[in-house]
Amino acid sequence: MPWLTCSKLTLFTIAGVAIQMVGLSIFVFGFFPVKPTLPGHSGPESFQAPKCNSIQNETERDLHPHQLRSLYKELSGMPPAFDRLILMVIDGLPAELVLGKDGKPPRKALMEAMPYTQSLLANGMAIGYHAKAAPPTVTMPRLKAMVSGAIGGFLDVALNFNTQAMLDDNLLDQFFKIGWKMVMLGDETWLKLFPGLFIRHDGSAVSS
């Protein structure tokens, strides 16, 4: 083609590469965004109005776990209803198998499969809550979302295979600070996210 000179071909090639780079950048920043996190960890000051006296806040953070636990109870004004907490995570369990669907209870066969859970719901000793998980639904970002409220991204799919310790503020760290003794049985991803928090543990490798 006489109109396609060497200079024009070079310009077309450069333009094509530039368009591909722009498209790749949009894809990377759209699907693998860097989510900013708030620095620091919440403490007793979260239960009170902001103060100008930062020395008192630093003193409260350095309290013994028993003193910190008593301070939390005093500031919250809510006595604990139980002295133990069991967090049981069943991976891949659809909510309709336990809570039903469209306002209707689950089928009789499903209710008989989990009689204890259904008895707690029927007697008002448990409350069913259907949380809708956003993709990606692999193990590590879902655990982070449960204990910290963090929103997962597609980059977490790659990080799921090399899970690092979680440094952001989360419920388990708060429990550890007030002296709660925690044990863990299940997916070893918990041990990778929260090393040193469990007094006893038995982790097993579970594919995500």
DAWODA-V523864 format. One record per pair of residues at least 24 apart in sequence whose ideal C-beta (glycine too) atoms are under 6 Angstrom apart, sorted by the first residue. I is the first residue (numbers start at 1). GAP is how many residues later the second one is. If there is no record, write none. Layout:
BEGIN
i=I gap=GAP
i=I gap=GAP
END
This chain:
BEGIN
i=31 gap=123
i=32 gap=122
i=32 gap=123
i=33 gap=120
i=37 gap=131
i=41 gap=128
i=42 gap=127
i=44 gap=27
i=47 gap=28
i=65 gap=113
i=65 gap=114
i=66 gap=113
i=68 gap=110
i=69 gap=109
i=69 gap=110
i=72 gap=106
i=95 gap=35
i=99 gap=29
i=138 gap=70
i=139 gap=50
i=139 gap=69
i=140 gap=49
i=147 gap=24
i=147 gap=25
i=160 gap=48
i=163 gap=26
i=163 gap=29
i=165 gap=30
i=166 gap=27
i=172 gap=25
END
